[in-house]
């Protein structure tokens, strides 16, 4: 999920003429059931290819007009989808300890040469189909169950296709195949650092974060640096730790629904509730005082502005909220070994602390996780604690907010067959991925993917929503929260708060129903690589 670049910290992409060589992601391992093929070099200014080579898989057999120039790029939204969130937001793997050792790029299988494989054509690298008529970055408004019009066209074109870039010119390579996507998510030659973005890209228009050198985060680092950040975050967001917040989240859901009901029927839950509820949850979990949620809500909305000054004010507000989370517990902060035992003052403290016996723990007065995250961070990352907390707050709203609208609409649609809540939550996330694409990735070197050669700096996206909703997709794990070392850190919290909200809704408001037919509800895309949300959700809570 993208983040609006901080104009005061984001260096110009042209200042990094030669990006640093990519650090091998030693904590990443390719999926053993998939393999990497390759992709032809294509610079941002390269004219569109004339034809697709004969050896391109039949699914990708697409012919492109002989002299078609590369089209102008589409304008993306100025907003950058958060850290995820998610944010959508990008994916973070559960525990770095569970991530097997990543082989070096040298161990990535080489494409066999035509000499060693007699039946292989002389040219082994093909050109990815260029799709000029399907713009997946266009903002649209459509029915809740209507897919984005570009999804099927991208899938039909091949496992990896080219489309006009949403910012800065050139092309973007989009992966549409599940097996290839999982390979890309652990590929040691594919990096997340925006320093590798094409030199002519506008960071704001593309939705890029500051580079890893300027502002290290879970969503911009790879290799050992990412592993150290992951080790600081992951223990705080395990399924068990998040389950301990069940009572707190239930209380928040009950109070906010009661406030919505008091405003009278019908109430548009998409107008304020779906944004306010996840912000209350993530602020409470981190230790941001709940009387400052309105500030967080205002800051999130300003992040959508095209005015850099508004975005700058939002970033300053997030920094204040992060400081409040840390200051809120500073007077009672002590660091000690958990085996000595801690006196936890309430169930919220217990949720924050978990039940580890050997790790360094933080005793906090209100139990927020912000202080514990600071204590877990490696020394070099501690100066960036405000930015890291911003990514958690913003992503927690940006990704959960749209998911709530779709989930509530389905839960309140009388035509929806009864289902276990966990199944309803997962199916809704699969159908309406809060992050339709991964965050940006870039080729850190010339490399091959599925018989297609990519030049260094080539921008790469994975079509999460298209893959998850592919009618021919085999049953198995989806890509809602990604895969590999960047699996979403907040996955357990997101699913917990979604499930609890529907539980409370069904228990407290058994007669609740949609105020309009489900078929009349609409979703609106934000544009760029961001997702969509329900435009309006009028509900009779009292029946």
Secondary structure, 3 states (H helix, E strand, C coil): CCCCCCCCCCCCHHHCCCCCCCCCCCCCCCCCCCCCCCCCCCCCCCCCCCCCCCCCCHHHCCCCCCCCCCCCCCCCCCCCCCCCCCCCCCCCCCCHHHCCCCCCHHHCCCCCCCCCCCCCCCCCCECCEECCCCCCCCCCEEECCCCCCHHHHHHHHCCEEEEECCCCCCEEEEECCHHHHHHHCCCCCEECCHHHCCCCCCHHHHCCCCCCCCCCCCCCCCHHHHHHHHHHHHHHCCHHHHHCCHHHHHHHHHHHHHHHHHCCCCEECCCCHHHHHHHHHHHHHHCCCHHHHHHHHHHHHHCCCCCHHHHHHHHHHHHHHHHHHHHHHHCCCEEEEHHHCCCCCCHHHHHHHCCCCCCEEEECCCCCHHHHHHHHCCHHHHHHHHHHHHHHHHHHHHHHHHHHHHHHHHHHCCCCCCCCHHHHHHHHHHHCCCCCECCCEEECCCEEECCEEECCCCEEEEEHHHHHCCCCCCCCCCCCCCCHHHCCCCHHHHHHHHHHHHHHHHHHCCCCEECCCHHHCEEEECCCCCCEEECCCEEECCC
